[in-house]
């Protein structure tokens, strides 16, 4: 079989061209460090690599979200930690104010100190994240959530929205707590708060509330203890009120009603009354409670007699319970913040482990074996050079060379 010169030439040039393409492809793989340069080189591998790359990009976004959530929670944690210190300081000052040896001036000085603590607490409640977004405002984070009123007191103008952030595939996390939940709420197990009527003129002073029987049908209701003719009557704060207990008042003897028990000392007069109310119905606004404490401490006792002294002691007892409830509530929220931050750490650890596996899998799919590729490169280069030399040698053969 004879092969024409043109066919011989074309076949050899085509073969060398194919070898050059293969050599160039290996060279590109070495340059890119990947097994396939286009999806057409390995459609299945390219699809798998794309899926893993998308998973890694999504994981990186979750990691960024976790960093932002952790930063926001860290700022809230700092504010709440300072708030607990202030409330603890107010509790200490409240106990100190109960010292019977203090003068009106001494109590006024304590009132000034407590007012300063109250102002600091309001400032903490209006903390922002450094970018003008207020931590405890809910969705209304562009405005300060707590506003001082002209007539005294503090009003919450935020809402109870929870700002959620997607921190993992199936986990949305609240990155803050609204001001009402933090500073104007109490825990469900806060118990009862006792307070004396502002119209009391006797010297009756209440003690702490004890629980005798939590299964009593009236337990959990609000009560009022009224005095008339040396007797007491306990009624529920319902409409219409229901009598829960009656009896002759004996100083120091416990009064039992609705599964509760309370002791009262001193001498209540006709018309005096005391409210024994669940914490959630007794007024949960810590700013209002501290404000009432300041007012009580600023009220002079000089010339007021036993009734004024009793009124002060009752006001201090009520404030102490309310501040304690508020302190416990802030501690509970602080604990929740810590739990969320701990969860973020766990999610970061699991996310890092997942990323490591994904990167290893992606490397197996697309990363080039450099040693094998270099070996292949030299083999193809040697083969091409041999083909070129052979073609040049054969191309120069002619019959005239043998005449």
Secondary structure, DSSP 4 states (H G I P E B T S, - for coil): ----HHHHHHHHHHHHHHHHHHHHHHHHHHHHTBS-SSGGG-HHHHHHHHHHHHHHHHHHHHHHHHHHHHHHHHHHHHHHHHHHHHHHHHHHHHHHHT-TT--HHHHHHHHHHHHHHHHHHHHHHT-B-SSS-BTTSTT-TTS-SEEE-TTSSEEE-S-----EEEEETTEEEE----HHHHHS---TT--EEEEE-TT--S--EEEEEEES-TTSTTTTS-EEEEEETTEEEEEESSSS--EEEEEE--TT-EEEETTEEEEEES---TT-EEEEEEGGGS---HHHHHHHHHHHHHS--TTTHHHHHHHHHHHHHHHHHHHHHHHHHHHHHHHHHHHHHHHHHHHHHHHHHHHHHHHHHHHHHHB--HHHHHHHHHHHHHHHHHHHHHHHHHHT--GGGG-
